[in-house]
Amino acid sequence: MKRIMIVEDDQTICKELKNLLEHSGYVVNILNNFSNSFEEIINSNADLVLLDINIPFLNGETLLREVRKKTNIPIIMVTSRVSELDEVLSMSYGADDYITKPYNPTILLLRIQNVLRRMEQKVDSYKYRELEFFPSKGILKKNEEEIELTKNEMIVFSYLLNNQGKIVTRDVLMTDLWNNDEYINDNALTVNISRLRSKLSELGYCNVIETRKGQGYILL
């Protein structure tokens, strides 16, 4: 499970973020000691940091700049400011992404997933039971047998694999597909799921993508 650190001094927002992220399968740690925020982040072993610009002691942009001197831990800036300058400074100081408050929970989760995915692209392959999944090649492999996935099939399988054992809604999958490709409608998603099921069946994995009526899909 991926670990996310929240660096935010508004306790209401911290609670909302913690509930959202934990419900989505992340392990969450909230930074409470802002006088020692740099060391707390460096020693957190977090996979990603949500960092607000307006925090006590060091402001978020200064803290971001200092952290970047020590580590490439993924950082998404979260702020209520609506200013191109803030965005430009955050990205130039090394932020991996930027989102303003009030944020859309689905968009925030997608941005977190996309940042983590970019970091994971350094890994050549992933395991699913006895299968190997090669995202950079779009290939599922079992022993010497290989099957190619289309771009959209690969996006769907990656999302289901990252959330294995959990229900993924159709809306979330369509948003992720749209974010990476042309607009995807409901019927197109059904077609991609059907084709992905067929390809998994060819490798001996029948019925591993289960439909949960009115909810979405789950990779067993």
MDAnalysis code that builds the backbone (N, CA, C; Angstrom):
import MDAnalysis as mda
import numpy as np

u = mda.Universe.empty(660, n_residues=220, atom_resindex=np.repeat(np.arange(220), 3), trajectory=True)
u.add_TopologyAttr("name", ["N", "CA", "C"] * 220)
u.add_TopologyAttr("resid", np.arange(1, 221))
u.add_TopologyAttr("resname", ["MET", "LYS", "ARG", "ILE", "MET", "ILE", "VAL", "GLU", "ASP", "ASP", "GLN", "THR", "ILE", "CYS", "LYS", "GLU", "LEU", "LYS", "ASN", "LEU", "LEU", "GLU", "HIS", "SER", "GLY", "TYR", "VAL", "VAL", "ASN", "ILE", "LEU", "ASN", "ASN", "PHE", "SER", "ASN", "SER", "PHE", "GLU", "GLU", "ILE", "ILE", "ASN", "SER", "ASN", "ALA", "ASP", "LEU", "VAL", "LEU", "LEU", "ASP", "ILE", "ASN", "ILE", "PRO", "PHE", "LEU", "ASN", "GLY", "GLU", "THR", "LEU", "LEU", "ARG", "GLU", "VAL", "ARG", "LYS", "LYS", "THR", "ASN", "ILE", "PRO", "ILE", "ILE", "MET", "VAL", "THR", "SER", "ARG", "VAL", "SER", "GLU", "LEU", "ASP", "GLU", "VAL", "LEU", "SER", "MET", "SER", "TYR", "GLY", "ALA", "ASP", "ASP", "TYR", "ILE", "THR", "LYS", "PRO", "TYR", "ASN", "PRO", "THR", "ILE", "LEU", "LEU", "LEU", "ARG", "ILE", "GLN", "ASN", "VAL", "LEU", "ARG", "ARG", "MET", "GLU", "GLN", "LYS", "VAL", "ASP", "SER", "TYR", "LYS", "TYR", "ARG", "GLU", "LEU", "GLU", "PHE", "PHE", "PRO", "SER", "LYS", "GLY", "ILE", "LEU", "LYS", "LYS", "ASN", "GLU", "GLU", "GLU", "ILE", "GLU", "LEU", "THR", "LYS", "ASN", "GLU", "MET", "ILE", "VAL", "PHE", "SER", "TYR", "LEU", "LEU", "ASN", "ASN", "GLN", "GLY", "LYS", "ILE", "VAL", "THR", "ARG", "ASP", "VAL", "LEU", "MET", "THR", "ASP", "LEU", "TRP", "ASN", "ASN", "ASP", "GLU", "TYR", "ILE", "ASN", "ASP", "ASN", "ALA", "LEU", "THR", "VAL", "ASN", "ILE", "SER", "ARG", "LEU", "ARG", "SER", "LYS", "LEU", "SER", "GLU", "LEU", "GLY", "TYR", "CYS", "ASN", "VAL", "ILE", "GLU", "THR", "ARG", "LYS", "GLY", "GLN", "GLY", "TYR", "ILE", "LEU", "LEU"])
u.atoms.positions = np.array([
    [0.842, -1.200, 0.000],
    [0.000, 0.000, 0.000],
    [0.875, 1.245, 0.000],
    [0.519, 2.201, -0.826],
    [1.284, 3.434, -0.928],
    [1.019, 4.333, 0.284],
    [2.082, 4.994, 0.730],
    [1.998, 5.874, 1.899],
    [2.000, 7.331, 1.441],
    [1.038, 8.113, 1.932],
    [0.936, 9.526, 1.573],
    [1.022, 10.375, 2.835],
    [1.855, 11.410, 2.780],
    [1.962, 12.347, 3.889],
    [1.211, 13.626, 3.532],
    [0.368, 14.085, 4.456],
    [-0.373, 15.328, 4.284],
    [0.307, 16.435, 5.082],
    [0.696, 17.498, 4.407],
    [1.310, 18.654, 5.062],
    [0.349, 19.824, 4.892],
    [-0.513, 19.991, 5.866],
    [-1.620, 20.953, 5.809],
    [-1.990, 21.344, 7.233],
    [-2.100, 22.662, 7.500],
    [-2.371, 23.088, 8.874],
    [-3.862, 23.249, 9.189],
    [-4.732, 23.137, 8.188],
    [-6.169, 23.198, 8.419],
    [-6.649, 21.794, 8.810],
    [-7.035, 21.619, 10.052],
    [-7.382, 20.301, 10.563],
    [-8.629, 19.716, 9.893],
    [-9.558, 20.575, 9.504],
    [-10.758, 20.082, 8.810],
    [-10.384, 19.479, 7.461],
    [-9.537, 20.185, 6.728],
    [-9.089, 19.676, 5.431],
    [-8.261, 18.413, 5.610],
    [-7.411, 18.381, 6.647],
    [-6.612, 17.183, 6.927],
    [-7.509, 15.970, 7.144],
    [-8.554, 16.172, 7.919],
    [-9.469, 15.062, 8.210],
    [-10.166, 14.585, 6.942],
    [-10.624, 15.530, 6.109],
    [-11.290, 15.174, 4.858],
    [-10.344, 14.410, 3.934],
    [-9.111, 14.914, 3.808],
    [-8.122, 14.253, 2.959],
    [-7.791, 12.855, 3.483],
    [-7.605, 12.741, 4.777],
    [-7.265, 11.451, 5.384],
    [-8.364, 10.429, 5.108],
    [-9.617, 10.823, 5.298],
    [-10.736, 9.907, 5.049],
    [-10.806, 9.500, 3.577],
    [-10.632, 10.480, 2.690],
    [-10.672, 10.211, 1.251],
    [-9.574, 9.240, 0.838],
    [-8.361, 9.485, 1.297],
    [-7.217, 8.684, 0.883],
    [-7.257, 7.289, 1.493],
    [-7.620, 7.189, 2.751],
    [-7.706, 5.876, 3.388],
    [-8.807, 5.042, 2.745],
    [-9.913, 5.681, 2.398],
    [-11.002, 4.976, 1.719],
    [-10.556, 4.479, 0.348],
    [-9.553, 5.151, -0.238],
    [-9.041, 4.769, -1.557],
    [-7.858, 3.814, -1.459],
    [-7.551, 3.362, -0.255],
    [-6.539, 2.323, -0.098],
    [-5.137, 2.790, 0.220],
    [-4.963, 4.062, 0.571],
    [-3.634, 4.571, 0.912],
    [-3.424, 4.570, 2.426],
    [-2.165, 4.461, 2.824],
    [-1.790, 4.657, 4.219],
    [-1.452, 6.133, 4.373],
    [-2.055, 6.788, 5.362],
    [-1.939, 8.240, 5.471],
    [-1.240, 8.656, 6.762],
    [-0.319, 9.599, 6.622],
    [0.355, 10.189, 7.773],
    [0.189, 11.702, 7.691],
    [-0.241, 12.330, 8.776],
    [-0.423, 13.781, 8.813],
    [0.728, 14.420, 9.583],
    [1.365, 15.397, 8.965],
    [2.449, 16.111, 9.635],
    [1.863, 17.089, 10.649],
    [2.312, 17.001, 11.883],
    [1.810, 17.877, 12.954],
    [2.856, 18.872, 13.455],
    [4.121, 18.534, 13.300],
    [5.194, 19.379, 13.805],
    [5.771, 20.235, 12.673],
    [5.182, 21.413, 12.457],
    [5.601, 22.250, 11.336],
    [6.945, 22.928, 11.583],
    [7.378, 22.989, 12.826],
    [8.692, 23.576, 13.105],
    [9.817, 22.662, 12.643],
    [9.459, 21.398, 12.377],
    [10.458, 20.417, 11.951],
    [10.001, 19.725, 10.665],
    [9.284, 20.488, 9.815],
    [8.629, 19.888, 8.647],
    [9.611, 19.264, 7.660],
    [10.752, 19.902, 7.460],
    [11.731, 19.367, 6.507],
    [12.187, 17.967, 6.918],
    [12.613, 17.833, 8.173],
    [13.088, 16.534, 8.656],
    [11.963, 15.499, 8.673],
    [10.754, 15.936, 9.019],
    [9.612, 15.021, 9.059],
    [9.350, 14.423, 7.673],
    [9.415, 15.250, 6.645],
    [9.187, 14.762, 5.278],
    [10.315, 13.844, 4.836],
    [11.552, 14.257, 5.081],
    [12.707, 13.469, 4.648],
    [12.709, 12.081, 5.297],
    [12.275, 12.014, 6.547],
    [12.311, 10.748, 7.286],
    [10.987, 9.987, 7.268],
    [10.042, 10.419, 6.454],
    [8.687, 9.857, 6.503],
    [8.530, 8.525, 5.785],
    [9.418, 8.216, 4.844],
    [9.269, 7.031, 3.982],
    [7.970, 7.065, 3.196],
    [7.455, 8.256, 2.956],
    [6.216, 8.403, 2.180],
    [6.499, 8.166, 0.700],
    [5.471, 7.706, -0.009],
    [5.570, 7.529, -1.459],
    [5.156, 8.798, -2.187],
    [4.433, 9.682, -1.488],
    [3.977, 10.939, -2.086],
    [3.594, 11.903, -0.975],
    [3.802, 13.202, -1.226],
    [3.461, 14.241, -0.253],
    [2.459, 15.207, -0.870],
    [1.368, 15.482, -0.126],
    [0.444, 16.561, -0.477],
    [0.842, 17.768, 0.363],
    [1.337, 18.800, -0.280],
    [1.951, 19.923, 0.431],
    [1.201, 21.221, 0.165],
    [0.660, 21.814, 1.226],
    [-0.020, 23.103, 1.107],
    [1.003, 24.233, 1.081],
    [0.704, 25.281, 0.332],
    [1.627, 26.416, 0.262],
    [1.629, 27.205, 1.566],
    [0.442, 27.428, 2.142],
    [0.322, 28.276, 3.337],
    [0.410, 27.447, 4.607],
    [1.621, 27.168, 5.067],
    [1.828, 26.429, 6.306],
    [2.734, 27.243, 7.229],
    [2.696, 26.975, 8.528],
    [3.524, 27.750, 9.479],
    [5.020, 27.553, 9.253],
    [5.791, 28.484, 9.776],
    [7.251, 28.477, 9.692],
    [7.690, 28.602, 8.231],
    [8.239, 27.576, 7.627],
    [8.597, 27.632, 6.211],
    [7.322, 27.591, 5.377],
    [7.177, 28.483, 4.376],
    [6.017, 28.322, 3.492],
    [6.247, 27.113, 2.580],
    [5.171, 26.647, 1.966],
    [5.243, 25.406, 1.200],
    [6.236, 25.440, 0.064],
    [6.336, 26.578, -0.629],
    [7.255, 26.659, -1.765],
    [8.712, 26.607, -1.309],
    [9.020, 27.274, -0.200],
    [10.381, 27.212, 0.344],
    [10.700, 25.807, 0.820],
    [9.730, 25.188, 1.487],
    [9.917, 23.817, 1.957],
    [10.130, 22.869, 0.781],
    [9.347, 23.049, -0.275],
    [9.498, 22.234, -1.480],
    [10.905, 22.352, -2.045],
    [11.389, 23.559, -2.131],
    [12.728, 23.791, -2.680],
    [13.799, 23.106, -1.833],
    [13.651, 23.169, -0.508],
    [14.629, 22.537, 0.375],
    [14.563, 21.011, 0.285],
    [13.342, 20.477, 0.229],
    [13.179, 19.017, 0.133],
    [13.799, 18.494, -1.159],
    [13.634, 19.265, -2.242],
    [14.160, 18.827, -3.541],
    [15.698, 18.736, -3.561],
    [16.346, 19.396, -2.626],
    [17.804, 19.295, -2.559],
    [18.241, 17.942, -2.019],
    [17.306, 17.247, -1.348],
    [17.641, 15.988, -0.685],
    [16.995, 14.760, -1.312],
    [15.797, 14.926, -1.901],
    [15.055, 13.747, -2.356],
    [14.139, 14.087, -3.527],
    [13.831, 13.071, -4.330],
    [12.903, 13.226, -5.443],
    [11.523, 12.668, -5.109],
    [11.186, 12.578, -3.837],
    [9.874, 12.099, -3.427],
    [8.789, 12.881, -4.175],
    [7.780, 12.213, -4.749],
    [6.722, 12.932, -5.475],
    [5.971, 13.907, -4.563],
    [5.757, 15.125, -5.049],
    [5.070, 16.158, -4.272],
    [4.010, 16.826, -5.131],
    [2.781, 16.858, -4.607],
    [1.696, 17.603, -5.242],
    [1.374, 18.800, -4.354],
    [1.445, 19.989, -4.911],
    [1.130, 21.198, -4.163],
    [-0.385, 21.372, -4.101],
    [-0.890, 21.668, -2.909],
    [-2.327, 21.890, -2.703],
    [-2.495, 23.273, -2.078],
    [-3.283, 24.142, -2.721],
    [-3.414, 25.501, -2.215],
    [-4.749, 26.107, -2.594],
    [-5.156, 27.112, -1.854],
    [-6.381, 27.845, -2.180],
    [-6.075, 29.034, -3.074],
    [-4.813, 29.305, -3.295],
    [-4.451, 30.421, -4.148],
    [-4.784, 30.092, -5.609],
    [-5.278, 31.086, -6.327],
    [-5.531, 30.903, -7.756],
    [-4.643, 31.898, -8.489],
    [-3.420, 31.491, -8.696],
    [-2.439, 32.396, -9.300],
    [-1.496, 31.599, -10.183],
    [-1.311, 32.062, -11.410],
    [-0.379, 31.386, -12.308],
    [1.036, 31.435, -11.748],
    [1.368, 32.522, -11.016],
    [2.703, 32.647, -10.450],
    [2.973, 31.534, -9.449],
    [1.977, 31.237, -8.586],
    [2.149, 30.149, -7.618],
    [2.395, 28.826, -8.333],
    [1.626, 28.594, -9.400],
    [1.778, 27.345, -10.145],
    [3.145, 27.272, -10.798],
    [3.567, 28.360, -11.427],
    [4.870, 28.391, -12.096],
    [5.996, 28.173, -11.094],
    [5.923, 28.862, -9.940],
    [6.966, 28.710, -8.930],
    [6.999, 27.287, -8.385],
    [5.817, 26.723, -8.101],
    [5.754, 25.371, -7.563],
    [6.388, 24.367, -8.518],
    [6.051, 24.470, -9.794],
    [6.587, 23.533, -10.775],
    [8.082, 23.770, -10.993],
    [8.502, 25.024, -10.973],
    [9.927, 25.311, -11.178],
    [10.762, 24.858, -9.987],
    [10.164, 24.840, -8.791],
    [10.876, 24.363, -7.608],
    [10.871, 22.840, -7.507],
    [10.130, 22.177, -8.389],
    [10.202, 20.716, -8.420],
    [8.944, 19.972, -8.052],
    [7.786, 20.662, -7.977],
    [6.539, 19.942, -7.704],
    [6.207, 19.033, -8.887],
    [5.595, 17.891, -8.595],
    [5.216, 16.961, -9.649],
    [3.841, 17.286, -10.220],
    [3.028, 17.992, -9.444],
    [1.719, 18.426, -9.912],
    [1.211, 19.503, -8.966],
    [0.040, 20.054, -9.278],
    [-0.475, 21.216, -8.579],
    [-1.990, 21.172, -8.644],
    [-2.665, 21.369, -7.526],
    [-4.125, 21.389, -7.519],
    [-4.604, 22.464, -6.542],
    [-5.681, 23.156, -6.902],
    [-6.190, 24.226, -6.050],
    [-7.413, 23.766, -5.264],
    [-7.593, 24.378, -4.097],
    [-8.771, 24.136, -3.267],
    [-9.852, 25.153, -3.615],
    [-11.135, 24.754, -3.563],
    [-11.603, 23.406, -3.226],
    [-11.369, 22.457, -4.397],
    [-10.816, 21.290, -4.121],
    [-10.457, 20.349, -5.154],
    [-11.585, 19.334, -5.362],
    [-11.634, 18.799, -6.571],
    [-12.548, 17.698, -6.876],
    [-11.888, 16.408, -6.409],
    [-12.512, 15.654, -5.484],
    [-11.869, 14.448, -4.939],
    [-11.430, 13.457, -6.006],
    [-12.275, 13.247, -7.030],
    [-11.927, 12.297, -8.090],
    [-10.706, 12.756, -8.855],
    [-10.645, 14.063, -9.170],
    [-9.491, 14.598, -9.899],
    [-8.235, 14.502, -9.052],
    [-8.345, 14.799, -7.751],
    [-7.184, 14.686, -6.866],
    [-6.665, 13.260, -6.848],
    [-7.558, 12.280, -6.719],
    [-7.137, 10.871, -6.697],
    [-6.483, 10.471, -8.011],
    [-7.023, 10.961, -9.125],
    [-6.427, 10.650, -10.426],
    [-5.038, 11.264, -10.567],
    [-4.873, 12.468, -10.055],
    [-3.558, 13.110, -10.147],
    [-2.536, 12.381, -9.275],
    [-2.980, 11.954, -8.103],
    [-2.092, 11.155, -7.250],
    [-1.689, 9.880, -7.966],
    [-2.677, 9.203, -8.535],
    [-2.379, 7.951, -9.235],
    [-1.441, 8.184, -10.418],
    [-1.682, 9.275, -11.174],
    [-0.840, 9.547, -12.333],
    [0.599, 9.856, -11.942],
    [0.780, 10.603, -10.852],
    [2.135, 10.906, -10.386],
    [2.832, 9.624, -9.937],
    [2.124, 8.797, -9.164],
    [2.715, 7.532, -8.712],
    [3.015, 6.615, -9.890],
    [2.139, 6.642, -10.895],
    [2.351, 5.802, -12.071],
    [3.606, 6.224, -12.812],
    [3.805, 7.536, -12.945],
    [5.004, 8.018, -13.624],
    [6.261, 7.565, -12.903],
    [6.212, 7.574, -11.577],
    [7.359, 7.114, -10.806],
    [7.585, 5.622, -10.986],
    [6.492, 4.877, -11.108],
    [6.588, 3.418, -11.216],
    [6.980, 2.957, -12.609],
    [6.938, 3.853, -13.586],
    [7.295, 3.460, -14.944],
    [8.758, 3.052, -15.048],
    [9.527, 3.390, -14.016],
    [10.916, 2.950, -13.984],
    [11.005, 1.444, -13.747],
    [9.931, 0.879, -13.166],
    [9.883, -0.565, -12.964],
    [9.470, -1.206, -14.271],
    [10.205, -2.216, -14.699],
    [9.971, -2.802, -16.020],
    [8.690, -3.615, -16.077],
    [8.367, -4.341, -14.994],
    [7.204, -5.215, -15.052],
    [6.548, -5.363, -13.680],
    [5.283, -5.832, -13.707],
    [4.510, -6.081, -12.495],
    [3.953, -7.492, -12.559],
    [3.686, -8.053, -11.397],
    [3.169, -9.412, -11.326],
    [1.676, -9.403, -11.032],
    [0.949, -10.267, -11.741],
    [-0.432, -10.561, -11.399],
    [-0.566, -12.083, -11.459],
    [-0.647, -12.687, -10.289],
    [-0.639, -14.156, -10.186],
    [0.589, -14.683, -10.923],
    [0.371, -15.500, -11.973],
    [1.520, -16.040, -12.721],
    [1.811, -15.233, -13.977],
    [1.153, -14.089, -14.107],
    [1.368, -13.236, -15.277],
    [2.390, -12.159, -14.976],
    [3.088, -11.727, -16.025],
    [3.926, -10.535, -15.955],
    [3.286, -9.467, -16.827],
    [3.212, -8.265, -16.304],
    [2.628, -7.145, -17.029],
    [3.717, -6.124, -17.298],
    [3.950, -5.831, -18.592],
    [4.978, -4.881, -19.002],
    [4.297, -3.612, -19.538],
    [4.085, -2.596, -18.675],
    [3.366, -1.387, -19.112],
    [4.045, -0.657, -20.264],
    [5.384, -0.609, -20.250],
    [6.093, 0.128, -21.295],
    [5.946, -0.521, -22.662],
    [5.654, -1.833, -22.684],
    [5.482, -2.561, -23.937],
    [4.020, -2.881, -24.221],
    [3.162, -2.717, -23.223],
    [1.762, -3.066, -23.399],
    [1.561, -4.547, -23.591],
    [2.266, -5.359, -22.791],
    [2.259, -6.815, -22.973],
    [1.910, -7.523, -21.672],
    [1.061, -8.531, -21.790],
    [0.826, -9.509, -20.729],
    [1.527, -10.794, -21.136],
    [2.274, -11.385, -20.193],
    [3.071, -12.552, -20.542],
    [2.901, -13.648, -19.499],
    [2.717, -14.877, -19.991],
    [2.678, -16.055, -19.135],
    [3.626, -17.080, -19.734],
    [4.708, -17.345, -19.015],
    [5.778, -18.207, -19.541],
    [6.266, -17.628, -20.865],
    [6.098, -18.348, -21.966],
    [6.570, -17.844, -23.254],
    [5.453, -17.259, -24.093],
    [4.229, -17.268, -23.564],
    [3.075, -16.761, -24.308],
    [2.864, -15.286, -23.993],
    [2.739, -14.486, -25.032],
    [2.547, -13.052, -24.868],
    [1.283, -12.587, -25.584],
    [0.609, -11.605, -24.990],
    [-0.557, -10.988, -25.610],
    [-0.401, -9.483, -25.508],
    [-0.622, -8.804, -26.620],
    [-0.513, -7.347, -26.639],
    [-1.822, -6.704, -26.200],
    [-1.707, -5.625, -25.433],
    [-2.858, -4.835, -25.036],
    [-2.852, -3.510, -25.793],
    [-4.043, -3.030, -26.119],
    [-4.133, -1.687, -26.687],
    [-3.848, -0.677, -25.575],
    [-3.676, 0.578, -25.955],
    [-3.391, 1.618, -24.964],
    [-4.501, 1.688, -23.912],
    [-5.752, 1.667, -24.359],
    [-6.862, 1.789, -23.410],
    [-7.012, 0.540, -22.545],
    [-6.782, -0.638, -23.124],
    [-6.817, -1.874, -22.333],
    [-5.734, -1.845, -21.254],
    [-4.578, -1.300, -21.621],
    [-3.472, -1.211, -20.678],
    [-3.816, -0.255, -19.528],
    [-4.459, 0.872, -19.852],
    [-4.861, 1.835, -18.817],
    [-5.853, 1.191, -17.858],
    [-6.848, 0.490, -18.413],
    [-7.862, -0.165, -17.578],
    [-7.224, -1.225, -16.692],
    [-6.361, -2.076, -17.282],
    [-5.741, -3.142, -16.494],
    [-4.830, -2.571, -15.414],
    [-4.090, -1.513, -15.745],
    [-3.205, -0.885, -14.755],
    [-4.005, -0.378, -13.566],
    [-5.135, 0.269, -13.852],
    [-5.956, 0.815, -12.769],
    [-6.532, -0.300, -11.919],
    [-7.044, -1.341, -12.569],
    [-7.614, -2.471, -11.817],
    [-6.539, -3.179, -11.001],
    [-5.342, -3.324, -11.581],
    [-4.247, -4.004, -10.877],
    [-3.787, -3.182, -9.681],
    [-3.704, -1.863, -9.855],
    [-3.301, -0.993, -8.742],
    [-4.315, -1.004, -7.609],
    [-5.561, -1.370, -7.945],
    [-6.631, -1.420, -6.947],
    [-7.178, -2.838, -6.787],
    [-6.301, -3.825, -6.993],
    [-6.745, -5.221, -6.957],
    [-7.497, -5.543, -5.665],
    [-8.650, -6.217, -5.827],
    [-9.463, -6.569, -4.677],
    [-10.420, -5.485, -4.237],
    [-10.389, -4.333, -4.939],
    [-11.276, -3.221, -4.601],
    [-12.132, -2.866, -5.813],
    [-13.335, -2.392, -5.548],
    [-14.229, -1.984, -6.627],
    [-13.758, -0.666, -7.223],
    [-13.658, -0.637, -8.545],
    [-13.324, 0.587, -9.272],
    [-14.557, 0.973, -10.083],
    [-15.064, 2.178, -9.889],
    [-16.288, 2.584, -10.567],
    [-16.048, 2.857, -12.047],
    [-17.120, 2.765, -12.821],
    [-17.037, 3.059, -14.261],
    [-16.662, 4.529, -14.475],
    [-17.205, 5.420, -13.650],
    [-16.899, 6.846, -13.798],
    [-15.415, 7.124, -13.634],
    [-14.805, 6.478, -12.651],
    [-13.372, 6.676, -12.414],
    [-12.561, 6.153, -13.601],
    [-12.914, 4.971, -14.114],
    [-12.195, 4.411, -15.262],
    [-12.342, 5.301, -16.492],
    [-13.539, 5.795, -16.737],
    [-13.750, 6.656, -17.902],
    [-12.994, 7.976, -17.758],
    [-12.948, 8.507, -16.542],
    [-12.196, 9.745, -16.313],
    [-10.714, 9.528, -16.568],
    [-10.204, 8.379, -16.105],
    [-8.786, 8.068, -16.309],
    [-8.480, 7.871, -17.790],
    [-9.364, 7.193, -18.505],
    [-9.169, 6.993, -19.938],
    [-9.217, 8.329, -20.678],
    [-10.183, 9.163, -20.331],
    [-10.315, 10.461, -20.980],
    [-9.094, 11.323, -20.705],
    [-8.540, 11.197, -19.495],
    [-7.375, 11.981, -19.116],
    [-6.139, 11.586, -19.918],
    [-6.128, 10.357, -20.437],
    [-4.954, 9.857, -21.151],
    [-5.174, 9.730, -22.649],
    [-6.410, 9.898, -23.109],
    [-6.702, 9.629, -24.506],
    [-7.858, 10.515, -24.943],
    [-8.455, 10.183, -26.076],
    [-9.630, 10.904, -26.524],
    [-10.816, 10.588, -25.612],
    [-11.898, 11.345, -25.796],
    [-13.077, 11.129, -24.952],
    [-13.566, 9.682, -25.092],
    [-13.832, 9.041, -23.961],
    [-14.309, 7.661, -23.929],
    [-15.732, 7.643, -23.376],
    [-16.670, 7.079, -24.138],
    [-18.034, 7.010, -23.631],
    [-18.277, 5.680, -22.915],
    [-19.459, 5.539, -22.370],
    [-19.788, 4.368, -21.557],
    [-19.674, 3.074, -22.353],
    [-20.146, 3.105, -23.602],
    [-20.099, 1.902, -24.437],
    [-18.664, 1.503, -24.756],
    [-17.808, 2.498, -25.000],
    [-16.402, 2.206, -25.306],
    [-15.714, 1.533, -24.124],
    [-16.055, 1.945, -22.911],
    [-15.477, 1.302, -21.731],
    [-15.910, -0.156, -21.659],
    [-17.187, -0.431, -21.921],
    [-17.693, -1.804, -21.907],
    [-16.935, -2.670, -22.906],
    [-16.673, -2.115, -24.092],
    [-15.935, -2.848, -25.129],
    [-14.515, -3.149, -24.664],
    [-13.845, -2.159, -24.051],
    [-12.474, -2.369, -23.573],
    [-12.410, -3.419, -22.471],
    [-13.388, -3.412, -21.559],
    [-13.442, -4.415, -20.497],
    [-13.634, -5.800, -21.106],
    [-14.530, -5.906, -22.092],
    [-14.801, -7.188, -22.741],
    [-13.558, -7.741, -23.436],
    [-12.849, -6.884, -24.147],
    [-11.632, -7.318, -24.849],
    [-10.540, -7.721, -23.861],
    [-10.434, -6.975, -22.764],
    [-9.436, -7.295, -21.751],
    [-9.747, -8.644, -21.108],
    [-11.012, -8.897, -20.833],
    [-11.406, -10.198, -20.289],
    [-11.039, -11.331, -21.244],
    [-11.282, -11.122, -22.532],
    [-10.969, -12.154, -23.527],
    [-9.476, -12.456, -23.573],
    [-8.663, -11.408, -23.493],
    [-7.212, -11.602, -23.553],
    [-6.697, -12.306, -22.295],
    [-7.266, -11.960, -21.145],
    [-6.885, -12.662, -19.914],
    [-7.308, -14.122, -19.976],
    [-8.470, -14.387, -20.593],
    [-8.949, -15.762, -20.735],
    [-8.006, -16.581, -21.606],
    [-7.458, -15.958, -22.641],
    [-6.512, -16.649, -23.520],
    [-5.280, -17.117, -22.757],
    [-4.956, -16.408, -21.690],
    [-3.801, -16.771, -20.869],
    [-4.198, -17.652, -19.683],
    [-5.463, -18.083, -19.669],
    [-5.917, -19.007, -18.629],
    [-6.556, -18.354, -17.427],
    [-6.865, -17.058, -17.524],
    [-7.473, -16.348, -16.390],
    [-8.872, -15.884, -16.769],
    [-9.817, -16.802, -16.631],
    [-11.218, -16.504, -16.948],
    [-11.909, -15.905, -15.713],
    [-12.822, -14.992, -15.969],
    [-13.678, -14.440, -14.916],
    [-12.909, -13.778, -13.772],
    [-11.739, -13.188, -14.066],
    [-10.980, -12.528, -12.993],
    [-11.366, -11.056, -12.857],
    [-12.043, -10.518, -13.884],
    [-12.600, -9.166, -13.769],
    [-14.094, -9.320, -13.537],
    [-14.509, -9.040, -12.334],
    [-15.901, -9.247, -11.943],
    [-16.673, -7.935, -12.009],
    [-17.891, -8.002, -12.578],
    [-18.757, -6.830, -12.602],
    [-19.571, -6.767, -11.322],
    [-19.546, -5.635, -10.660],
    [-20.387, -5.406, -9.497],
    [-21.498, -4.454, -9.936],
    [-22.698, -4.993, -10.116],
    [-23.806, -4.236, -10.678],
    [-24.055, -2.945, -9.897],
    [-24.110, -1.844, -10.649],
    [-24.364, -0.554, -10.053],
    [-23.174, 0.040, -9.327],
    [-22.024, -0.678, -9.344],
    [-20.857, -0.189, -8.635],
    [-19.637, -0.033, -9.550],
    [-19.306, -1.076, -10.285],
    [-18.126, -1.001, -11.156],
    [-17.516, -2.370, -11.381],
    [-16.173, -2.428, -11.367],
    [-15.452, -3.669, -11.627],
    [-14.428, -3.916, -10.527],
    [-14.079, -5.196, -10.387],
    [-13.057, -5.563, -9.409],
    [-12.184, -6.661, -9.995],
    [-10.875, -6.505, -9.880],
    [-9.926, -7.528, -10.324],
    [-9.671, -8.467, -9.152],
    [-10.029, -9.722, -9.327],
    [-9.927, -10.691, -8.227],
    [-8.510, -11.221, -8.058],
])
